[in-house]
Amino acid sequence: MEELMEILKELHPEADFEQCSTLVDDKILDSFDIVSIIAEIADQFDVTISAEHIIPENFNSAQALYSLIQRLEEE
C-alpha cells in the first residue's frame, strides 16, 4: 500500500488519499491521472489493469485501487 500511496501523492500531493473515497466522483483524479497511475502500477507491481477494470469504483479510493492490485496479483 505504501508504494501506491507514493504514486498517488506524486500526482496530487494536496489530496487526502487515506480518507477520500470519491477521487473520481469529485474529479480529483481525471483520465490523464488514471492513465499515469495504470502505467506506474504496471511498473511498480508488475500487473496489467485491463480496460474492464478501468471503472470509477476501482479508482475512487486508494483502498479500492489497492484491492484491485491485490486481486490482479493473485490471478
PDB file with one MODEL, atoms N, CA, C and O in Angstrom:
MODEL        1
ATOM      1  N   MET A   1       0.826  -1.198   0.000  1.00  0.00           N
ATOM      2  CA  MET A   1       0.000   0.000   0.000  1.00  0.00           C
ATOM      3  C   MET A   1       0.873   1.267   0.000  1.00  0.00           C
ATOM      4  O   MET A   1       0.505   2.293  -0.571  1.00  0.00           O
ATOM      5  N   GLU A   2       2.023   1.164   0.648  1.00  0.00           N
ATOM      6  CA  GLU A   2       2.915   2.318   0.732  1.00  0.00           C
ATOM      7  C   GLU A   2       3.371   2.789  -0.645  1.00  0.00           C
ATOM      8  O   GLU A   2       3.431   3.990  -0.911  1.00  0.00           O
ATOM      9  N   GLU A   3       3.691   1.834  -1.515  1.00  0.00           N
ATOM     10  CA  GLU A   3       4.133   2.186  -2.867  1.00  0.00           C
ATOM     11  C   GLU A   3       3.014   2.881  -3.642  1.00  0.00           C
ATOM     12  O   GLU A   3       3.256   3.838  -4.377  1.00  0.00           O
ATOM     13  N   LEU A   4       1.790   2.388  -3.468  1.00  0.00           N
ATOM     14  CA  LEU A   4       0.644   3.003  -4.137  1.00  0.00           C
ATOM     15  C   LEU A   4       0.430   4.427  -3.641  1.00  0.00           C
ATOM     16  O   LEU A   4       0.171   5.330  -4.437  1.00  0.00           O
ATOM     17  N   MET A   5       0.534   4.632  -2.337  1.00  0.00           N
ATOM     18  CA  MET A   5       0.354   5.980  -1.781  1.00  0.00           C
ATOM     19  C   MET A   5       1.400   6.947  -2.338  1.00  0.00           C
ATOM     20  O   MET A   5       1.096   8.113  -2.586  1.00  0.00           O
ATOM     21  N   GLU A   6       2.615   6.472  -2.532  1.00  0.00           N
ATOM     22  CA  GLU A   6       3.660   7.319  -3.111  1.00  0.00           C
ATOM     23  C   GLU A   6       3.296   7.725  -4.532  1.00  0.00           C
ATOM     24  O   GLU A   6       3.474   8.880  -4.920  1.00  0.00           O
ATOM     25  N   ILE A   7       2.784   6.768  -5.309  1.00  0.00           N
ATOM     26  CA  ILE A   7       2.374   7.060  -6.689  1.00  0.00           C
ATOM     27  C   ILE A   7       1.278   8.125  -6.685  1.00  0.00           C
ATOM     28  O   ILE A   7       1.348   9.094  -7.441  1.00  0.00           O
ATOM     29  N   LEU A   8       0.276   7.947  -5.843  1.00  0.00           N
ATOM     30  CA  LEU A   8      -0.855   8.875  -5.800  1.00  0.00           C
ATOM     31  C   LEU A   8      -0.434  10.257  -5.315  1.00  0.00           C
ATOM     32  O   LEU A   8      -0.847  11.269  -5.880  1.00  0.00           O
ATOM     33  N   LYS A   9       0.386  10.300  -4.270  1.00  0.00           N
ATOM     34  CA  LYS A   9       0.810  11.597  -3.710  1.00  0.00           C
ATOM     35  C   LYS A   9       1.720  12.362  -4.667  1.00  0.00           C
ATOM     36  O   LYS A   9       1.790  13.590  -4.625  1.00  0.00           O
ATOM     37  N   GLU A  10       2.415  11.624  -5.528  1.00  0.00           N
ATOM     38  CA  GLU A  10       3.239  12.279  -6.537  1.00  0.00           C
ATOM     39  C   GLU A  10       2.354  13.054  -7.519  1.00  0.00           C
ATOM     40  O   GLU A  10       2.716  14.144  -7.962  1.00  0.00           O
ATOM     41  N   LEU A  11       1.207  12.490  -7.852  1.00  0.00           N
ATOM     42  CA  LEU A  11       0.280  13.140  -8.780  1.00  0.00           C
ATOM     43  C   LEU A  11      -0.437  14.331  -8.145  1.00  0.00           C
ATOM     44  O   LEU A  11      -0.543  15.402  -8.744  1.00  0.00           O
ATOM     45  N   HIS A  12      -0.926  14.123  -6.923  1.00  0.00           N
ATOM     46  CA  HIS A  12      -1.710  15.167  -6.240  1.00  0.00           C
ATOM     47  C   HIS A  12      -1.324  15.225  -4.764  1.00  0.00           C
ATOM     48  O   HIS A  12      -2.003  14.640  -3.920  1.00  0.00           O
ATOM     49  N   PRO A  13      -0.241  15.926  -4.450  1.00  0.00           N
ATOM     50  CA  PRO A  13       0.218  15.975  -3.056  1.00  0.00           C
ATOM     51  C   PRO A  13      -0.805  16.601  -2.108  1.00  0.00           C
ATOM     52  O   PRO A  13      -0.758  16.369  -0.900  1.00  0.00           O
ATOM     53  N   GLU A  14      -1.720  17.387  -2.649  1.00  0.00           N
ATOM     54  CA  GLU A  14      -2.706  18.072  -1.799  1.00  0.00           C
ATOM     55  C   GLU A  14      -3.885  17.187  -1.407  1.00  0.00           C
ATOM     56  O   GLU A  14      -4.631  17.530  -0.490  1.00  0.00           O
ATOM     57  N   ALA A  15      -4.063  16.072  -2.073  1.00  0.00           N
ATOM     58  CA  ALA A  15      -5.231  15.211  -1.836  1.00  0.00           C
ATOM     59  C   ALA A  15      -5.004  14.302  -0.625  1.00  0.00           C
ATOM     60  O   ALA A  15      -3.884  13.872  -0.349  1.00  0.00           O
ATOM     61  N   ASP A  16      -6.091  14.025   0.084  1.00  0.00           N
ATOM     62  CA  ASP A  16      -6.047  13.128   1.239  1.00  0.00           C
ATOM     63  C   ASP A  16      -6.444  11.728   0.779  1.00  0.00           C
ATOM     64  O   ASP A  16      -7.599  11.323   0.907  1.00  0.00           O
ATOM     65  N   PHE A  17      -5.480  11.005   0.250  1.00  0.00           N
ATOM     66  CA  PHE A  17      -5.753   9.684  -0.314  1.00  0.00           C
ATOM     67  C   PHE A  17      -6.095   8.653   0.744  1.00  0.00           C
ATOM     68  O   PHE A  17      -6.699   7.625   0.437  1.00  0.00           O
ATOM     69  N   GLU A  18      -5.717   8.915   1.989  1.00  0.00           N
ATOM     70  CA  GLU A  18      -6.012   7.965   3.057  1.00  0.00           C
ATOM     71  C   GLU A  18      -7.480   8.000   3.455  1.00  0.00           C
ATOM     72  O   GLU A  18      -8.012   6.991   3.919  1.00  0.00           O
ATOM     73  N   GLN A  19      -8.142   9.129   3.286  1.00  0.00           N
ATOM     74  CA  GLN A  19      -9.526   9.276   3.721  1.00  0.00           C
ATOM     75  C   GLN A  19     -10.538   9.379   2.583  1.00  0.00           C
ATOM     76  O   GLN A  19     -11.686   8.963   2.736  1.00  0.00           O
ATOM     77  N   CYS A  20     -10.131   9.915   1.474  1.00  0.00           N
ATOM     78  CA  CYS A  20     -11.069  10.203   0.377  1.00  0.00           C
ATOM     79  C   CYS A  20     -11.550   8.925  -0.313  1.00  0.00           C
ATOM     80  O   CYS A  20     -10.761   8.035  -0.631  1.00  0.00           O
ATOM     81  N   SER A  21     -12.864   8.859  -0.534  1.00  0.00           N
ATOM     82  CA  SER A  21     -13.434   7.701  -1.232  1.00  0.00           C
ATOM     83  C   SER A  21     -14.232   8.134  -2.464  1.00  0.00           C
ATOM     84  O   SER A  21     -15.071   7.393  -2.978  1.00  0.00           O
ATOM     85  N   THR A  22     -13.944   9.359  -2.922  1.00  0.00           N
ATOM     86  CA  THR A  22     -14.636   9.902  -4.101  1.00  0.00           C
ATOM     87  C   THR A  22     -13.636  10.582  -5.039  1.00  0.00           C
ATOM     88  O   THR A  22     -13.901  11.667  -5.557  1.00  0.00           O
ATOM     89  N   LEU A  23     -12.507   9.949  -5.248  1.00  0.00           N
ATOM     90  CA  LEU A  23     -11.438  10.555  -6.055  1.00  0.00           C
ATOM     91  C   LEU A  23     -11.869  10.839  -7.487  1.00  0.00           C
ATOM     92  O   LEU A  23     -11.540  11.890  -8.037  1.00  0.00           O
ATOM     93  N   VAL A  24     -12.595   9.921  -8.088  1.00  0.00           N
ATOM     94  CA  VAL A  24     -13.071  10.110  -9.459  1.00  0.00           C
ATOM     95  C   VAL A  24     -14.344  10.952  -9.446  1.00  0.00           C
ATOM     96  O   VAL A  24     -14.483  11.889 -10.232  1.00  0.00           O
ATOM     97  N   ASP A  25     -15.265  10.617  -8.558  1.00  0.00           N
ATOM     98  CA  ASP A  25     -16.541  11.332  -8.489  1.00  0.00           C
ATOM     99  C   ASP A  25     -16.354  12.831  -8.252  1.00  0.00           C
ATOM    100  O   ASP A  25     -17.083  13.649  -8.813  1.00  0.00           O
ATOM    101  N   ASP A  26     -15.370  13.185  -7.416  1.00  0.00           N
ATOM    102  CA  ASP A  26     -15.109  14.596  -7.114  1.00  0.00           C
ATOM    103  C   ASP A  26     -14.073  15.217  -8.048  1.00  0.00           C
ATOM    104  O   ASP A  26     -13.616  16.339  -7.831  1.00  0.00           O
ATOM    105  N   LYS A  27     -13.713  14.471  -9.085  1.00  0.00           N
ATOM    106  CA  LYS A  27     -12.784  14.946 -10.115  1.00  0.00           C
ATOM    107  C   LYS A  27     -11.394  15.306  -9.580  1.00  0.00           C
ATOM    108  O   LYS A  27     -10.710  16.169 -10.132  1.00  0.00           O
ATOM    109  N   ILE A  28     -10.992  14.638  -8.508  1.00  0.00           N
ATOM    110  CA  ILE A  28      -9.624  14.786  -8.011  1.00  0.00           C
ATOM    111  C   ILE A  28      -8.683  14.068  -8.987  1.00  0.00           C
ATOM    112  O   ILE A  28      -7.599  14.558  -9.304  1.00  0.00           O
ATOM    113  N   LEU A  29      -9.130  12.893  -9.454  1.00  0.00           N
ATOM    114  CA  LEU A  29      -8.394  12.169 -10.491  1.00  0.00           C
ATOM    115  C   LEU A  29      -9.135  12.301 -11.810  1.00  0.00           C
ATOM    116  O   LEU A  29     -10.339  12.054 -11.888  1.00  0.00           O
ATOM    117  N   ASP A  30      -8.404  12.693 -12.846  1.00  0.00           N
ATOM    118  CA  ASP A  30      -9.009  12.762 -14.175  1.00  0.00           C
ATOM    119  C   ASP A  30      -8.461  11.615 -15.031  1.00  0.00           C
ATOM    120  O   ASP A  30      -7.670  10.801 -14.554  1.00  0.00           O
ATOM    121  N   SER A  31      -8.876  11.559 -16.267  1.00  0.00           N
ATOM    122  CA  SER A  31      -8.489  10.438 -17.129  1.00  0.00           C
ATOM    123  C   SER A  31      -6.971  10.378 -17.348  1.00  0.00           C
ATOM    124  O   SER A  31      -6.403   9.289 -17.434  1.00  0.00           O
ATOM    125  N   PHE A  32      -6.325  11.520 -17.437  1.00  0.00           N
ATOM    126  CA  PHE A  32      -4.868  11.531 -17.596  1.00  0.00           C
ATOM    127  C   PHE A  32      -4.193  10.951 -16.356  1.00  0.00           C
ATOM    128  O   PHE A  32      -3.238  10.181 -16.461  1.00  0.00           O
ATOM    129  N   ASP A  33      -4.700  11.330 -15.176  1.00  0.00           N
ATOM    130  CA  ASP A  33      -4.158  10.784 -13.926  1.00  0.00           C
ATOM    131  C   ASP A  33      -4.305   9.270 -13.891  1.00  0.00           C
ATOM    132  O   ASP A  33      -3.383   8.559 -13.491  1.00  0.00           O
ATOM    133  N   ILE A  34      -5.453   8.783 -14.307  1.00  0.00           N
ATOM    134  CA  ILE A  34      -5.712   7.343 -14.277  1.00  0.00           C
ATOM    135  C   ILE A  34      -4.756   6.605 -15.210  1.00  0.00           C
ATOM    136  O   ILE A  34      -4.241   5.544 -14.860  1.00  0.00           O
ATOM    137  N   VAL A  35      -4.521   7.160 -16.385  1.00  0.00           N
ATOM    138  CA  VAL A  35      -3.558   6.551 -17.314  1.00  0.00           C
ATOM    139  C   VAL A  35      -2.167   6.525 -16.671  1.00  0.00           C
ATOM    140  O   VAL A  35      -1.458   5.524 -16.769  1.00  0.00           O
ATOM    141  N   SER A  36      -1.786   7.598 -16.031  1.00  0.00           N
ATOM    142  CA  SER A  36      -0.480   7.662 -15.358  1.00  0.00           C
ATOM    143  C   SER A  36      -0.392   6.645 -14.228  1.00  0.00           C
ATOM    144  O   SER A  36       0.627   5.974 -14.065  1.00  0.00           O
ATOM    145  N   ILE A  37      -1.465   6.534 -13.447  1.00  0.00           N
ATOM    146  CA  ILE A  37      -1.495   5.575 -12.337  1.00  0.00           C
ATOM    147  C   ILE A  37      -1.373   4.149 -12.865  1.00  0.00           C
ATOM    148  O   ILE A  37      -0.625   3.342 -12.312  1.00  0.00           O
ATOM    149  N   ILE A  38      -2.096   3.841 -13.922  1.00  0.00           N
ATOM    150  CA  ILE A  38      -2.047   2.494 -14.508  1.00  0.00           C
ATOM    151  C   ILE A  38      -0.632   2.157 -14.953  1.00  0.00           C
ATOM    152  O   ILE A  38      -0.158   1.044 -14.726  1.00  0.00           O
ATOM    153  N   ALA A  39       0.043   3.107 -15.583  1.00  0.00           N
ATOM    154  CA  ALA A  39       1.422   2.876 -16.036  1.00  0.00           C
ATOM    155  C   ALA A  39       2.360   2.666 -14.854  1.00  0.00           C
ATOM    156  O   ALA A  39       3.211   1.778 -14.886  1.00  0.00           O
ATOM    157  N   GLU A  40       2.209   3.476 -13.814  1.00  0.00           N
ATOM    158  CA  GLU A  40       3.057   3.341 -12.624  1.00  0.00           C
ATOM    159  C   GLU A  40       2.807   2.015 -11.917  1.00  0.00           C
ATOM    160  O   GLU A  40       3.746   1.368 -11.453  1.00  0.00           O
ATOM    161  N   ILE A  41       1.547   1.612 -11.834  1.00  0.00           N
ATOM    162  CA  ILE A  41       1.200   0.341 -11.194  1.00  0.00           C
ATOM    163  C   ILE A  41       1.814  -0.817 -11.978  1.00  0.00           C
ATOM    164  O   ILE A  41       2.325  -1.770 -11.388  1.00  0.00           O
ATOM    165  N   ALA A  42       1.764  -0.733 -13.299  1.00  0.00           N
ATOM    166  CA  ALA A  42       2.365  -1.784 -14.128  1.00  0.00           C
ATOM    167  C   ALA A  42       3.856  -1.913 -13.828  1.00  0.00           C
ATOM    168  O   ALA A  42       4.373  -3.025 -13.715  1.00  0.00           O
ATOM    169  N   ASP A  43       4.546  -0.787 -13.699  1.00  0.00           N
ATOM    170  CA  ASP A  43       5.980  -0.798 -13.408  1.00  0.00           C
ATOM    171  C   ASP A  43       6.266  -1.285 -11.991  1.00  0.00           C
ATOM    172  O   ASP A  43       7.143  -2.121 -11.773  1.00  0.00           O
ATOM    173  N   GLN A  44       5.518  -0.753 -11.038  1.00  0.00           N
ATOM    174  CA  GLN A  44       5.786  -0.997  -9.614  1.00  0.00           C
ATOM    175  C   GLN A  44       5.336  -2.380  -9.141  1.00  0.00           C
ATOM    176  O   GLN A  44       6.038  -3.043  -8.377  1.00  0.00           O
ATOM    177  N   PHE A  45       4.159  -2.807  -9.602  1.00  0.00           N
ATOM    178  CA  PHE A  45       3.558  -4.043  -9.086  1.00  0.00           C
ATOM    179  C   PHE A  45       3.566  -5.182 -10.105  1.00  0.00           C
ATOM    180  O   PHE A  45       3.197  -6.307  -9.769  1.00  0.00           O
ATOM    181  N   ASP A  46       3.973  -4.913 -11.325  1.00  0.00           N
ATOM    182  CA  ASP A  46       4.020  -5.917 -12.382  1.00  0.00           C
ATOM    183  C   ASP A  46       2.657  -6.568 -12.622  1.00  0.00           C
ATOM    184  O   ASP A  46       2.546  -7.786 -12.766  1.00  0.00           O
ATOM    185  N   VAL A  47       1.625  -5.723 -12.662  1.00  0.00           N
ATOM    186  CA  VAL A  47       0.280  -6.183 -13.019  1.00  0.00           C
ATOM    187  C   VAL A  47      -0.253  -5.296 -14.134  1.00  0.00           C
ATOM    188  O   VAL A  47       0.148  -4.140 -14.271  1.00  0.00           O
ATOM    189  N   THR A  48      -1.154  -5.847 -14.924  1.00  0.00           N
ATOM    190  CA  THR A  48      -1.769  -5.097 -16.006  1.00  0.00           C
ATOM    191  C   THR A  48      -3.228  -4.860 -15.666  1.00  0.00           C
ATOM    192  O   THR A  48      -3.977  -5.799 -15.397  1.00  0.00           O
ATOM    193  N   ILE A  49      -3.623  -3.594 -15.680  1.00  0.00           N
ATOM    194  CA  ILE A  49      -5.025  -3.246 -15.443  1.00  0.00           C
ATOM    195  C   ILE A  49      -5.685  -3.129 -16.811  1.00  0.00           C
ATOM    196  O   ILE A  49      -5.430  -2.187 -17.561  1.00  0.00           O
ATOM    197  N   SER A  50      -6.530  -4.093 -17.117  1.00  0.00           N
ATOM    198  CA  SER A  50      -7.196  -4.113 -18.423  1.00  0.00           C
ATOM    199  C   SER A  50      -8.374  -3.140 -18.441  1.00  0.00           C
ATOM    200  O   SER A  50      -8.799  -2.639 -17.401  1.00  0.00           O
ATOM    201  N   ALA A  51      -8.884  -2.887 -19.629  1.00  0.00           N
ATOM    202  CA  ALA A  51      -9.972  -1.923 -19.819  1.00  0.00           C
ATOM    203  C   ALA A  51     -11.190  -2.257 -18.966  1.00  0.00           C
ATOM    204  O   ALA A  51     -11.865  -1.349 -18.480  1.00  0.00           O
ATOM    205  N   GLU A  52     -11.482  -3.531 -18.777  1.00  0.00           N
ATOM    206  CA  GLU A  52     -12.657  -3.919 -17.992  1.00  0.00           C
ATOM    207  C   GLU A  52     -12.558  -3.498 -16.530  1.00  0.00           C
ATOM    208  O   GLU A  52     -13.574  -3.392 -15.844  1.00  0.00           O
ATOM    209  N   HIS A  53     -11.340  -3.259 -16.052  1.00  0.00           N
ATOM    210  CA  HIS A  53     -11.132  -2.841 -14.665  1.00  0.00           C
ATOM    211  C   HIS A  53     -11.085  -1.324 -14.493  1.00  0.00           C
ATOM    212  O   HIS A  53     -11.043  -0.823 -13.369  1.00  0.00           O
ATOM    213  N   ILE A  54     -11.092  -0.602 -15.599  1.00  0.00           N
ATOM    214  CA  ILE A  54     -10.997   0.864 -15.525  1.00  0.00           C
ATOM    215  C   ILE A  54     -12.403   1.439 -15.363  1.00  0.00           C
ATOM    216  O   ILE A  54     -13.012   1.946 -16.305  1.00  0.00           O
ATOM    217  N   ILE A  55     -12.884   1.338 -14.138  1.00  0.00           N
ATOM    218  CA  ILE A  55     -14.201   1.859 -13.769  1.00  0.00           C
ATOM    219  C   ILE A  55     -14.037   2.717 -12.523  1.00  0.00           C
ATOM    220  O   ILE A  55     -13.122   2.488 -11.732  1.00  0.00           O
ATOM    221  N   PRO A  56     -14.909   3.701 -12.338  1.00  0.00           N
ATOM    222  CA  PRO A  56     -14.757   4.604 -11.189  1.00  0.00           C
ATOM    223  C   PRO A  56     -14.635   3.894  -9.842  1.00  0.00           C
ATOM    224  O   PRO A  56     -13.878   4.339  -8.980  1.00  0.00           O
ATOM    225  N   GLU A  57     -15.363   2.805  -9.651  1.00  0.00           N
ATOM    226  CA  GLU A  57     -15.324   2.101  -8.366  1.00  0.00           C
ATOM    227  C   GLU A  57     -13.918   1.644  -7.996  1.00  0.00           C
ATOM    228  O   GLU A  57     -13.573   1.596  -6.815  1.00  0.00           O
ATOM    229  N   ASN A  58     -13.112   1.310  -8.984  1.00  0.00           N
ATOM    230  CA  ASN A  58     -11.749   0.848  -8.719  1.00  0.00           C
ATOM    231  C   ASN A  58     -10.766   1.989  -8.480  1.00  0.00           C
ATOM    232  O   ASN A  58      -9.654   1.753  -8.008  1.00  0.00           O
ATOM    233  N   PHE A  59     -11.156   3.217  -8.796  1.00  0.00           N
ATOM    234  CA  PHE A  59     -10.245   4.352  -8.675  1.00  0.00           C
ATOM    235  C   PHE A  59     -10.749   5.433  -7.723  1.00  0.00           C
ATOM    236  O   PHE A  59     -10.102   6.471  -7.583  1.00  0.00           O
ATOM    237  N   ASN A  60     -11.880   5.218  -7.071  1.00  0.00           N
ATOM    238  CA  ASN A  60     -12.452   6.237  -6.188  1.00  0.00           C
ATOM    239  C   ASN A  60     -11.711   6.371  -4.864  1.00  0.00           C
ATOM    240  O   ASN A  60     -11.835   7.392  -4.188  1.00  0.00           O
ATOM    241  N   SER A  61     -10.948   5.358  -4.489  1.00  0.00           N
ATOM    242  CA  SER A  61     -10.165   5.460  -3.255  1.00  0.00           C
ATOM    243  C   SER A  61      -8.871   4.668  -3.412  1.00  0.00           C
ATOM    244  O   SER A  61      -8.760   3.768  -4.244  1.00  0.00           O
ATOM    245  N   ALA A  62      -7.909   5.034  -2.590  1.00  0.00           N
ATOM    246  CA  ALA A  62      -6.637   4.305  -2.605  1.00  0.00           C
ATOM    247  C   ALA A  62      -6.869   2.859  -2.200  1.00  0.00           C
ATOM    248  O   ALA A  62      -6.241   1.955  -2.750  1.00  0.00           O
ATOM    249  N   GLN A  63      -7.760   2.629  -1.247  1.00  0.00           N
ATOM    250  CA  GLN A  63      -8.037   1.272  -0.786  1.00  0.00           C
ATOM    251  C   GLN A  63      -8.660   0.427  -1.895  1.00  0.00           C
ATOM    252  O   GLN A  63      -8.300  -0.738  -2.064  1.00  0.00           O
ATOM    253  N   ALA A  64      -9.595   1.010  -2.652  1.00  0.00           N
ATOM    254  CA  ALA A  64     -10.215   0.279  -3.759  1.00  0.00           C
ATOM    255  C   ALA A  64      -9.168  -0.069  -4.816  1.00  0.00           C
ATOM    256  O   ALA A  64      -9.172  -1.170  -5.366  1.00  0.00           O
ATOM    257  N   LEU A  65      -8.295   0.856  -5.086  1.00  0.00           N
ATOM    258  CA  LEU A  65      -7.242   0.620  -6.072  1.00  0.00           C
ATOM    259  C   LEU A  65      -6.276  -0.448  -5.590  1.00  0.00           C
ATOM    260  O   LEU A  65      -5.849  -1.301  -6.368  1.00  0.00           O
ATOM    261  N   TYR A  66      -5.932  -0.403  -4.318  1.00  0.00           N
ATOM    262  CA  TYR A  66      -5.028  -1.406  -3.759  1.00  0.00           C
ATOM    263  C   TYR A  66      -5.683  -2.786  -3.768  1.00  0.00           C
ATOM    264  O   TYR A  66      -5.010  -3.787  -4.014  1.00  0.00           O
ATOM    265  N   SER A  67      -6.965  -2.847  -3.508  1.00  0.00           N
ATOM    266  CA  SER A  67      -7.696  -4.118  -3.573  1.00  0.00           C
ATOM    267  C   SER A  67      -7.659  -4.688  -4.989  1.00  0.00           C
ATOM    268  O   SER A  67      -7.496  -5.893  -5.181  1.00  0.00           O
ATOM    269  N   LEU A  68      -7.811  -3.815  -5.969  1.00  0.00           N
ATOM    270  CA  LEU A  68      -7.724  -4.239  -7.369  1.00  0.00           C
ATOM    271  C   LEU A  68      -6.339  -4.810  -7.663  1.00  0.00           C
ATOM    272  O   LEU A  68      -6.224  -5.862  -8.291  1.00  0.00           O
ATOM    273  N   ILE A  69      -5.304  -4.136  -7.222  1.00  0.00           N
ATOM    274  CA  ILE A  69      -3.933  -4.604  -7.441  1.00  0.00           C
ATOM    275  C   ILE A  69      -3.753  -5.989  -6.821  1.00  0.00           C
ATOM    276  O   ILE A  69      -3.177  -6.881  -7.444  1.00  0.00           O
ATOM    277  N   GLN A  70      -4.241  -6.167  -5.604  1.00  0.00           N
ATOM    278  CA  GLN A  70      -4.106  -7.464  -4.933  1.00  0.00           C
ATOM    279  C   GLN A  70      -4.841  -8.562  -5.705  1.00  0.00           C
ATOM    280  O   GLN A  70      -4.322  -9.668  -5.854  1.00  0.00           O
ATOM    281  N   ARG A  71      -6.039  -8.261  -6.194  1.00  0.00           N
ATOM    282  CA  ARG A  71      -6.783  -9.260  -6.980  1.00  0.00           C
ATOM    283  C   ARG A  71      -6.022  -9.629  -8.248  1.00  0.00           C
ATOM    284  O   ARG A  71      -5.951 -10.801  -8.618  1.00  0.00           O
ATOM    285  N   LEU A  72      -5.457  -8.630  -8.908  1.00  0.00           N
ATOM    286  CA  LEU A  72      -4.708  -8.880 -10.144  1.00  0.00           C
ATOM    287  C   LEU A  72      -3.421  -9.660  -9.888  1.00  0.00           C
ATOM    288  O   LEU A  72      -3.006 -10.472 -10.715  1.00  0.00           O
ATOM    289  N   GLU A  73      -2.795  -9.414  -8.749  1.00  0.00           N
ATOM    290  CA  GLU A  73      -1.575 -10.146  -8.407  1.00  0.00           C
ATOM    291  C   GLU A  73      -1.874 -11.628  -8.174  1.00  0.00           C
ATOM    292  O   GLU A  73      -1.026 -12.481  -8.433  1.00  0.00           O
ATOM    293  N   GLU A  74      -3.066 -11.929  -7.691  1.00  0.00           N
ATOM    294  CA  GLU A  74      -3.438 -13.307  -7.403  1.00  0.00           C
ATOM    295  C   GLU A  74      -3.780 -14.090  -8.666  1.00  0.00           C
ATOM    296  O   GLU A  74      -3.716 -15.320  -8.678  1.00  0.00           O
ATOM    297  N   GLU A  75      -4.142 -13.375  -9.728  1.00  0.00           N
ATOM    298  CA  GLU A  75      -4.545 -14.056 -10.975  1.00  0.00           C
ATOM    299  C   GLU A  75      -3.358 -14.660 -11.698  1.00  0.00           C
ATOM    300  O   GLU A  75      -3.523 -15.265 -12.758  1.00  0.00           O
TER     301      GLU A  75
ENDMDL
END
